[in-house]
Every structure is written in structure tokens, then in C-alpha cells.
Amino acid sequence: MNQENNFSVLMAVYHKDDPGLLRMALDSIYTNSLPPAAVVLVQDGPVGNELSNVIQSYKGSKGFSLIVMPSNAGLANALNFGLKHITTPYVFRADADDYNLPHRFERQMVELLSGFDLVGSEIVEVNKAGILLARRDVPSTNSEIRRVISKRNPFNHMTVAYRKSKILELGGYPNIYLKEDYALWALMLASGSNMKNISDVLVHATAGLDMHKRRGGFKYVRSEIDMQNFLMKCGLQSFGAAIAIGVARSFVFLLPATLRGFIYKNFLRKAV
């Protein structure tokens, strides 16, 4: 193993994931220009036969490791559990329904080896048929990320790659429901981590109306309150701004799914 591919891909899967999209996601990992040393798939509780068949079909793949949790424990716990089984110094996150572009790992590994603790990128959202929907841009530099984090998540979580030792030093993903990744970035900024986003699309993320339906309701309001409190504890948010931003975001979460989708598409995304 050379230094360039001394990394593992960490992915979690649970019973609601789509078997066809999981296969697409795993294939996009194994066909990347820079292959990972290991692929650690955490099965977060029991899954159906179709998902299980897809998972089993990769058991003979190079570096593939399946970690099974007996019951559904949530994404933060699943990822922290998976991190314990990774032996490489670098970790690339991948989602079970997203396509990693062929040069993703190679592009990000160059940045990690240059000294960054975490590197992300922009995404294009697609529907289940692979049709391009919208682009989500993110701030590039560490200073821009710090300026944005009090208002919105400055990373596309399915694009991040990071130095494992830094994440473990901070205690792993905070267990904030639906915001575990956002909270981790806040911890990293507060600790002085060196972070950036590559200003290119490296992942096609499955989205669409179904995603906007999921991103609503009182559970999202509750998680927003928890996240604003966490940002204040990290010294990245004032009390007044936490109230204003928390109320505004909570209002969007309580809108009907179609209207919420309109806001995401027209105000929070760019045309492809």
C-alpha cells in the first residue's frame, strides 16, 4: 500500500435504503481512479432480503468489510462504530445512494496529503433515474467555511474525506439527530482544524421530492434547536443569531413538502 491510497471508505446502510442505488454507490467506489485500501460498510440494524443480497454480493471484493449492528442505532452511532474498525489514517465518507465520480478519491487525497484535516466538494443532486436536478455549492476556504457555518451546513456530508486521528481526538460524530455531520464540522472548526472544499463536483447525490419530504416536520425543528445550541457551545453562534436563524429554518421545515422543495430549488441550489 502506498501513501496515496492509504485510506478507507466508510458507508452506512439501513433498511430504508434502495438496493439498486446501493449497488451503484459501491460500484462507483470500486471503479474510482484511486482505489481505497478498504471499504467498511456498517449495516445499521436488520435489512430486507434485497438489500442483504446486494451486500452479500460484495463480500469477496477487495478490502470489503461488513460491520453489522444488531439494531438500528442511528447514523452517528453507526459511523462512530465503523470508525473503530478502520485502520488507515484517512477516511472517505460515502452515502449508500450516491454516485462517486471516477476521480473523486484521487482529487481529495492530494489535498489531504498536503496537510488538510478535512476536504469536501460540491455536489449535483440527481433523481433516482440519474437526471441532473440542481447543484449545491459550498464555501471553499477555511475562513469562508467559518463565516457560513452559523447559517448553514458548509459541507456536503457525502463528499467529505478526513484525517481519522482528528475525528477520534474530538470524540467522533456528536449524537445530534439529523445533524451529526454538521455538528462534527463545528467541533473541528472550534478546535482549529484546517478544512476546505474543492470547487468542483465530485459526487452525484440522490435527491428529489422524496428528500424534501423527509426534510420536514417537528423532528427537524427539534434537531435545529439542538444544532443552534451546539453552535453556541462551540463559540460559533451568538444567542440572537441562534434565535433568528433557528426560527427561520424551523419555519421552512414546517412548510408543505412541495413548497419546501420550491425553496430548496430556487433559493438554496443552483441550476445545473
ROMAR-228738 format. One record per residue (C-alpha): x, y, z. Coordinates in nm, 4 decimals. Layout:
         px         py         pz
          X          Y          Z
...
***
This chain:
         px         py         pz
     0.0000     0.0000     0.0000
     0.1420     0.3388    -0.0961
     0.0671     0.6636     0.0824
    -0.1766     0.7811    -0.1820
    -0.4287     0.5008    -0.1335
    -0.3820     0.4641     0.2421
    -0.7498     0.5393     0.3031
    -1.0775     0.3621     0.3704
    -1.4309     0.4390     0.2560
    -1.6912     0.4467     0.5337
    -2.0560     0.3915     0.4454
    -2.3676     0.3136     0.6497
    -2.6765     0.1349     0.5214
    -3.0162     0.0765     0.6825
    -3.3475    -0.0862     0.5924
    -3.4927     0.2114     0.4022
    -3.2056     0.2342     0.1530
    -3.2621     0.1394    -0.2101
    -3.0839    -0.1840    -0.3207
    -3.0205    -0.0585    -0.6746
    -2.8743     0.2691    -0.5546
    -2.6566     0.0857    -0.3007
    -2.5087    -0.1247    -0.5792
    -2.4467     0.1897    -0.7857
    -2.2766     0.3573    -0.4880
    -2.0488     0.0604    -0.4168
    -1.9617     0.0165    -0.7844
    -1.8626     0.3835    -0.8035
    -1.6205     0.3252    -0.5162
    -1.4547     0.0226    -0.6698
    -1.4184     0.1823    -1.0147
    -1.2562     0.5050    -0.8906
    -0.9217     0.6042    -1.0372
    -0.7561     0.5687    -0.6954
    -0.8785     0.2521    -0.5205
    -0.9267     0.2512    -0.1421
    -0.7364     0.0155     0.0833
    -1.0657    -0.0833     0.2486
    -1.4411    -0.0332     0.2230
    -1.6172    -0.0500     0.5599
    -1.9944    -0.0892     0.5306
    -2.1886    -0.0556     0.8551
    -2.5280    -0.2248     0.8454
    -2.7350    -0.0235     1.0917
    -2.9803    -0.2887     1.2110
    -3.1698    -0.5581     1.0155
    -3.2312    -0.5047     0.6430
    -3.4585    -0.6761     0.3918
    -3.3636    -0.9581     0.1569
    -3.2955    -0.7348    -0.1439
    -3.0513    -0.5138     0.0420
    -2.8939    -0.8154     0.2069
    -2.8390    -0.9820    -0.1320
    -2.6622    -0.6730    -0.2647
    -2.4419    -0.6527     0.0434
    -2.3521    -1.0211     0.0284
    -2.2525    -0.9908    -0.3367
    -1.9635    -0.7604    -0.2384
    -1.8219    -0.9809     0.0369
    -1.5470    -1.1097    -0.1904
    -1.4472    -0.7635    -0.3124
    -1.1019    -0.6360    -0.2246
    -1.0875    -0.4770     0.1195
    -1.4627    -0.5087     0.1768
    -1.5662    -0.5360     0.5399
    -1.9238    -0.5646     0.6707
    -1.9958    -0.4497     1.0253
    -2.3444    -0.5461     1.1454
    -2.5172    -0.3633     1.4295
    -2.7910    -0.5772     1.5906
    -3.0449    -0.2933     1.5961
    -3.0894     0.0444     1.4294
    -2.8845     0.2905     1.6352
    -2.8867     0.5963     1.4093
    -2.6270     0.7377     1.1729
    -2.3957     0.8966     1.4321
    -2.3620     0.5726     1.6277
    -2.3216     0.3682     1.3092
    -2.0417     0.5900     1.1787
    -1.8621     0.6018     1.5129
    -1.8867     0.2230     1.5323
    -1.7443     0.1930     1.1825
    -1.4551     0.4288     1.2603
    -1.3382     0.1854     1.5294
    -1.2839    -0.0775     1.2592
    -1.0791     0.1433     1.0254
    -0.7016     0.1058     1.0363
    -0.5983     0.3575     0.7688
    -0.5075     0.7189     0.8574
    -0.7597     0.8707     0.6165
    -1.1340     0.8135     0.5790
    -1.3648     0.8978     0.2897
    -1.7371     0.9156     0.3642
    -1.9827     0.7868     0.1070
    -2.3599     0.7505     0.1153
    -2.5483     0.4355     0.0191
    -2.7444     0.6100    -0.2571
    -2.4880     0.8411    -0.4173
    -2.2533     0.8113    -0.7148
    -1.8870     0.8998    -0.6594
    -1.7341     1.0470    -0.9732
    -1.4396     0.8434    -1.1095
    -1.1673     1.0879    -0.9973
    -1.3128     1.1767    -0.6550
    -1.0678     0.9916    -0.4308
    -0.7628     1.0969    -0.6296
    -0.8592     1.4659    -0.6201
    -0.9266     1.4733    -0.2471
    -0.6295     1.2617    -0.1465
    -0.3928     1.5206    -0.2950
    -0.5427     1.7841    -0.0633
    -0.5324     1.5611     0.2456
    -0.1675     1.4777     0.1870
    -0.0912     1.8494     0.1580
    -0.1974     1.8953     0.5205
    -0.5741     1.9471     0.5364
    -0.7725     1.7746     0.8116
    -1.0978     1.7613     0.6124
    -1.1752     1.8120     0.2438
    -1.5184     1.8241     0.0800
    -1.6565     1.9261    -0.2575
    -1.9644     2.0485    -0.4373
    -2.2404     1.8124    -0.5492
    -2.5007     1.7833    -0.8184
    -2.8308     1.6461    -0.6958
    -2.9956     1.3870    -0.9198
    -3.3185     1.1892    -0.9058
    -3.3312     0.8099    -0.8881
    -3.3133     0.7908    -1.2667
    -2.9862     0.9857    -1.2628
    -3.1327     1.3018    -1.4168
    -2.9483     1.6154    -1.3028
    -3.1614     1.8434    -1.0836
    -2.9529     2.1137    -0.9153
    -2.6068     2.1982    -0.7855
    -2.5232     2.2708    -0.4214
    -2.2193     2.4939    -0.3937
    -2.0255     2.5237    -0.0688
    -1.7654     2.7731     0.0618
    -1.4077     2.6931    -0.0392
    -1.1631     2.8290     0.2183
    -1.1369     2.7810     0.5925
    -1.2307     3.1442     0.6584
    -1.5333     3.1233     0.4284
    -1.6438     2.7999     0.5980
    -1.6218     2.9682     0.9384
    -1.8279     3.2612     0.8132
    -2.1023     3.0361     0.6716
    -2.1314     2.7663     0.9390
    -2.3592     2.9709     1.1677
    -2.6149     2.9961     0.8846
    -2.5999     2.6623     0.7054
    -2.4065     2.3392     0.6743
    -2.0832     2.4358     0.4900
    -2.0115     2.0828     0.3649
    -2.1912     1.8240     0.1578
    -2.1503     1.5360     0.4010
    -2.1352     1.2646     0.1327
    -1.8268     1.4312    -0.0170
    -1.6030     1.4665     0.2865
    -1.2692     1.2983     0.3434
    -1.0775     1.3464     0.6656
    -0.7842     1.2566     0.8845
    -0.9126     0.9826     1.1161
    -0.6955     1.0831     1.4125
    -0.8530     1.4302     1.4168
    -1.2059     1.2907     1.4307
    -1.1196     1.0451     1.7076
    -0.9439     1.3207     1.9011
    -1.2745     1.5121     1.9060
    -1.4760     1.2084     2.0146
    -1.6282     1.1211     1.6766
    -1.9642     1.2276     1.5420
    -2.1800     1.4092     1.8019
    -2.5126     1.2330     1.8514
    -2.7358     1.5179     1.7346
    -3.0297     1.3698     1.5472
    -3.0115     1.4506     1.1731
    -2.7229     1.6949     1.2303
    -2.4362     1.4658     1.3311
    -2.2185     1.5741     1.0388
    -2.2931     1.9469     1.0778
    -2.2040     1.9226     1.4471
    -1.8751     1.7493     1.3676
    -1.7705     2.0316     1.1335
    -1.8475     2.2800     1.4127
    -1.6287     2.0832     1.6543
    -1.3480     2.0750     1.4012
    -1.3636     2.4487     1.3354
    -1.3701     2.5231     1.7074
    -1.0591     2.3079     1.7537
    -0.8653     2.4884     1.4803
    -0.8806     2.2213     1.2107
    -0.7649     2.3055     0.8588
    -1.0588     2.2474     0.6235
    -1.1555     2.3237     0.2637
    -1.3959     2.2421    -0.0177
    -1.2838     2.1696    -0.3714
    -1.4784     2.3936    -0.6092
    -1.5738     2.1045    -0.8358
    -1.8499     1.8448    -0.8315
    -1.7159     1.5100    -0.7102
    -2.0424     1.3351    -0.6143
    -2.3867     1.2973    -0.7688
    -2.6233     1.2889    -0.4712
    -2.9664     1.1293    -0.4991
    -3.2324     1.3831    -0.4074
    -3.5693     1.4971    -0.5443
    -3.9132     1.5465    -0.3901
    -3.8766     1.2433    -0.1633
    -3.5735     1.4034     0.0001
    -3.7591     1.7307     0.0577
    -4.0473     1.5371     0.2139
    -3.8036     1.3785     0.4576
    -3.6504     1.7144     0.5434
    -3.9562     1.8420     0.7222
    -4.1668     1.8102     1.0329
    -4.1186     1.8569     1.4034
    -3.8235     1.6167     1.4247
    -3.6287     1.8576     1.2041
    -3.7358     2.1524     1.4186
    -3.6114     1.9690     1.7277
    -3.2786     1.8894     1.5634
    -3.2451     2.2527     1.4509
    -3.2847     2.3726     1.8104
    -3.0218     2.1225     1.9246
    -2.7852     2.2311     1.6473
    -2.8162     2.6009     1.7265
    -2.7391     2.5248     2.0928
    -2.4371     2.3214     1.9827
    -2.3072     2.6051     1.7634
    -2.3313     2.8401     2.0622
    -2.1383     2.5933     2.2809
    -1.8662     2.5813     2.0139
    -1.8427     2.9612     2.0131
    -1.9592     2.9815     1.6519
    -2.3021     3.1352     1.7065
    -2.4449     3.4219     1.9126
    -2.7658     3.3814     2.1098
    -2.9522     3.6371     1.8981
    -2.8445     3.4797     1.5703
    -2.9337     3.1332     1.7020
    -3.2904     3.2508     1.7687
    -3.3280     3.4263     1.4323
    -3.1741     3.1520     1.2200
    -3.3397     2.8735     1.4196
    -3.6857     3.0282     1.3742
    -3.6326     3.0890     1.0004
    -3.5085     2.7359     0.9333
    -3.7791     2.5808     1.1506
    -4.0431     2.7680     0.9517
    -3.9139     2.6059     0.6309
    -3.9175     2.2613     0.7936
    -4.2869     2.3023     0.8765
    -4.3910     2.4016     0.5231
    -4.5636     2.1530     0.2894
    -4.3150     1.9363     0.1034
    -4.3831     2.0885    -0.2395
    -4.3320     2.4435    -0.1123
    -4.0210     2.3385     0.0785
    -3.8898     2.1822    -0.2432
    -3.9519     2.5100    -0.4280
    -3.7415     2.6986    -0.1703
    -3.4584     2.4456    -0.1883
    -3.4549     2.4516    -0.5682
    -3.4859     2.8267    -0.6218
    -3.3009     2.9770    -0.3241
    -3.0604     2.7122    -0.1890
    -2.9444     2.5468    -0.5112
    -2.8065     2.6497    -0.8493
    -2.9184     2.5332    -1.1899
    -2.7022     2.2631    -1.3429
***
